[in-house]
Amino acid sequence: MITTVDAVYEDGKLVLQQPLPLPEHARVRVTIDSDLEREAWLRVSEESLKRVWENSSDDVFNDLLEK
């Protein structure tokens, strides 16, 4: 079963925003998807895409499309 929940990292512990329907002492696997890391990747990706898509070399293709 895969369940996604939000949590806050406080004093070295993950504090869940809502209780989980799990028995006491259930073993789980935690995957960290940090907003900080996601934002950094999005920023780098956007910069890379701008370099690829916004360049004067593409004007040649625009000229061909107009003909």
C-alpha distances in whole Angstrom, upper triangle without the diagonal:
4,6,10,13,16,18,22,23,26,28,26,23,20,21,18,19,17,16,12,11,11,14,17,16,13,12,10,11,13,14,17,18,22,24,27,26,24,28,30,28,29,32,33,32,34,37,36,36,39,41,40,41,43,46,50,49,47,50,52,49,50,53,53,50,53,56
4,7,10,13,16,19,21,24,26,24,21,18,18,16,17,16,15,12,12,12,15,18,17,14,13,10,10,11,11,14,15,18,20,23,22,21,24,26,24,25,29,29,28,30,33,33,33,36,38,37,37,40,43,46,46,44,47,49,46,47,50,50,48,50,53
4,7,10,13,16,18,21,24,22,19,15,16,12,13,12,12,9,10,11,15,17,17,14,13,10,11,10,11,13,14,17,18,22,21,20,23,25,24,24,28,29,28,30,33,33,33,35,38,37,37,40,43,47,46,44,47,49,47,47,51,50,48,51,54
4,7,10,13,16,19,22,20,17,14,14,11,11,11,12,10,12,13,17,18,19,16,15,12,11,10,10,11,11,13,15,18,18,16,19,22,21,21,25,26,25,27,30,30,30,32,35,35,35,37,40,44,44,42,45,47,45,45,48,48,46,49,52
4,7,10,13,16,19,18,15,11,10,7,7,8,9,9,12,13,16,17,18,16,16,13,12,10,11,11,11,13,14,17,18,17,19,22,22,22,25,27,26,28,31,31,31,34,36,36,36,38,42,45,46,44,47,49,46,46,50,50,48,51,54
4,7,10,13,16,16,13,9,9,6,6,8,10,11,14,16,19,19,20,18,18,15,14,12,12,10,10,11,11,15,16,15,17,20,20,20,23,25,25,26,29,30,30,32,35,35,35,37,40,44,45,43,46,48,46,46,50,50,48,50,53
4,7,9,13,12,10,6,5,4,5,8,11,12,15,16,19,18,18,18,17,15,14,11,12,10,11,11,12,14,16,16,18,20,21,22,24,26,26,28,30,31,32,34,36,37,37,39,42,46,46,45,48,50,48,48,52,52,50,53,56
4,6,10,10,8,6,5,7,7,11,13,15,19,19,22,21,20,20,20,17,17,13,14,11,12,11,11,13,15,16,17,19,21,22,23,25,27,28,30,31,32,34,36,37,38,39,42,46,47,45,48,50,49,49,52,53,51,53,57
4,7,7,6,5,6,9,11,14,16,17,21,20,22,21,20,20,19,17,16,13,13,11,12,11,12,13,15,17,18,19,21,22,24,25,27,28,30,31,33,34,36,37,38,40,42,46,47,46,49,51,50,50,54,54,53,55,58
4,6,5,6,7,10,12,15,17,18,22,22,23,21,21,22,21,19,19,16,17,14,16,14,16,16,18,20,21,22,24,26,27,29,30,31,33,35,36,37,39,41,42,43,45,49,50,49,52,55,53,53,57,58,56,58,61
4,6,8,9,13,15,18,19,21,24,23,24,22,21,22,22,20,20,17,19,16,19,17,18,18,20,23,24,24,27,28,29,31,32,34,35,37,38,40,41,43,44,45,48,51,52,52,54,57,56,56,59,60,59,61,64
4,7,9,13,16,18,19,20,23,22,23,21,19,20,19,18,17,14,16,14,16,15,18,17,19,21,23,23,25,27,28,29,31,33,34,35,37,39,40,42,43,44,47,50,51,50,53,56,55,55,58,59,58,60,63
4,6,10,13,15,15,16,19,18,19,17,16,17,16,15,15,12,14,13,15,15,17,18,19,21,23,24,25,27,29,30,31,33,35,36,37,39,41,42,43,44,47,51,51,51,53,56,54,55,58,59,57,60,63
4,6,9,12,12,13,17,16,18,17,16,16,15,13,13,10,12,10,13,12,15,16,17,19,21,22,23,25,27,28,29,31,33,34,35,37,39,40,41,42,45,49,49,48,51,53,52,52,56,56,55,57,60
4,7,9,10,12,15,15,17,16,16,16,16,15,15,13,14,13,15,15,16,18,20,20,22,24,25,26,28,30,31,32,34,36,37,38,41,41,42,43,47,50,51,50,52,55,53,53,57,57,56,58,61
4,5,7,8,12,13,15,15,16,15,16,14,14,12,14,13,14,15,16,19,20,20,22,24,25,26,28,30,30,32,34,35,36,38,40,41,41,43,46,50,50,49,52,54,52,52,56,56,54,56,59
4,7,10,13,15,18,17,19,18,19,17,17,15,16,15,16,16,16,19,21,20,22,25,26,26,28,30,30,31,34,35,36,37,40,41,41,42,45,49,50,48,51,53,51,51,55,55,53,55,58
4,7,10,12,15,15,17,16,18,16,17,15,17,17,18,18,19,22,24,23,25,28,28,28,31,33,33,34,37,38,38,40,42,43,43,44,48,51,52,50,53,55,53,53,56,57,54,56,60
4,7,9,11,12,14,13,15,14,16,15,17,18,19,20,22,25,26,25,27,30,31,31,33,35,35,36,39,40,40,42,45,45,45,47,51,54,55,53,55,58,55,55,59,59,57,59,62
4,6,9,10,12,11,12,11,14,13,16,17,19,20,22,25,26,25,28,30,30,30,33,35,35,36,39,40,40,42,45,44,45,47,50,54,54,52,55,57,54,54,58,58,56,58,61
4,7,10,12,10,13,12,15,16,18,20,22,24,25,28,29,28,31,33,33,33,36,38,37,39,42,42,42,45,47,47,47,49,53,56,56,54,57,59,56,56,60,60,58,60,63
4,6,8,6,9,10,13,14,17,20,22,24,26,29,29,29,31,34,33,34,37,38,38,40,43,43,43,46,48,48,48,50,53,57,57,55,58,60,57,58,62,61,59,62,64
4,6,6,9,11,15,16,20,22,25,27,29,32,32,32,35,37,36,37,40,41,41,43,46,46,46,49,51,51,51,54,57,60,60,59,62,63,61,61,65,65,63,65,68
4,6,9,11,15,16,20,22,25,27,29,31,32,32,35,37,37,38,41,42,42,44,46,47,47,50,52,52,53,55,58,61,61,60,63,65,62,63,67,66,64,67,70
4,6,9,13,14,18,20,23,25,28,30,30,31,34,35,35,37,39,40,40,43,45,45,46,49,50,50,52,54,56,60,60,59,62,64,61,62,66,66,64,67,69
4,6,10,12,16,19,22,24,27,29,29,29,32,34,33,35,38,38,38,41,43,43,44,46,48,48,49,51,54,58,58,56,59,61,59,59,63,63,61,64,66
4,7,10,13,16,19,22,25,27,26,27,30,31,31,33,35,36,36,38,41,40,41,44,46,45,47,49,52,55,55,54,57,59,56,57,61,60,59,62,64
4,6,10,13,16,18,22,24,23,23,27,28,27,29,32,32,32,35,37,37,37,40,42,42,43,45,48,52,51,50,53,55,53,53,57,57,55,58,61
4,7,10,13,16,19,21,20,20,24,25,24,26,29,29,29,31,34,33,34,37,39,38,40,42,45,48,48,47,50,52,50,50,54,54,52,55,58
4,6,10,12,15,17,16,17,20,21,21,23,26,26,26,29,31,31,32,35,36,36,37,40,42,46,46,45,48,50,48,48,52,52,50,53,56
4,6,9,13,15,13,14,17,18,17,19,22,22,22,25,27,27,28,31,32,32,34,36,38,42,42,41,44,46,44,45,48,48,47,50,52
4,6,9,11,10,11,14,15,15,17,19,20,20,23,25,25,26,29,30,31,32,34,37,40,40,39,43,45,43,43,47,47,46,49,51
4,7,9,8,7,11,12,12,13,16,17,17,19,22,22,23,25,27,28,29,30,33,37,37,36,39,41,39,40,44,44,42,45,48
4,5,5,6,9,10,11,12,14,16,17,18,20,21,23,25,26,27,28,30,33,36,37,36,39,41,40,40,44,44,43,45,48
4,6,5,6,9,10,10,12,14,15,16,18,20,21,22,25,26,26,27,30,34,35,34,37,39,38,38,41,42,41,43,46
4,5,5,6,9,10,11,13,14,15,17,19,20,21,23,25,26,27,29,33,34,33,36,39,38,38,41,42,41,43,46
4,5,5,6,9,10,11,12,14,16,17,18,20,22,23,24,25,28,32,32,32,35,37,36,36,40,41,39,42,45
4,5,5,6,9,10,10,12,14,15,16,18,20,21,22,24,26,30,31,30,33,35,33,34,37,38,37,39,42
4,5,5,6,9,10,10,12,14,15,17,19,20,21,22,25,28,29,28,31,34,32,32,36,37,36,38,41
4,5,5,6,9,10,11,12,14,16,17,19,20,21,23,27,28,28,30,33,32,32,36,37,36,38,41
4,5,5,6,8,10,11,12,14,16,17,18,19,22,26,26,25,29,31,30,30,34,34,33,36,39
4,6,5,6,9,10,10,12,14,15,16,17,20,24,25,24,26,29,28,28,31,32,31,33,36
4,5,5,6,9,10,11,13,15,15,16,19,22,24,23,25,28,27,27,31,32,31,33,36
4,5,5,6,9,10,11,13,14,15,17,21,22,22,24,27,26,27,30,31,30,33,36
4,5,5,6,9,10,11,12,14,16,20,20,20,23,25,24,24,28,28,28,30,33
4,5,5,6,9,10,10,11,14,18,19,18,21,23,22,22,26,27,26,28,31
4,6,5,6,9,10,10,13,16,17,17,20,22,22,22,25,27,26,28,31
4,5,5,6,9,10,12,15,16,16,19,21,20,21,24,25,25,27,30
4,5,5,6,8,11,14,14,13,16,19,18,18,22,22,22,24,27
4,5,5,5,8,12,13,12,15,17,17,17,20,22,21,23,26
4,6,6,7,10,11,11,14,16,16,17,20,21,21,23,26
4,6,7,10,10,9,13,14,14,15,18,19,19,21,24
4,6,9,9,8,11,13,12,12,16,17,16,18,21
4,7,9,8,10,13,13,12,15,17,17,18,21
4,5,6,8,10,11,12,14,16,17,18,20
4,5,5,8,10,10,11,14,15,16,18
4,5,6,8,10,11,12,14,16,17
4,5,5,7,9,10,11,13,15
4,5,5,6,9,10,11,13
4,5,5,6,9,10,11
4,5,5,6,9,10
4,5,5,6,9
4,5,5,7
4,5,5
4,6
4
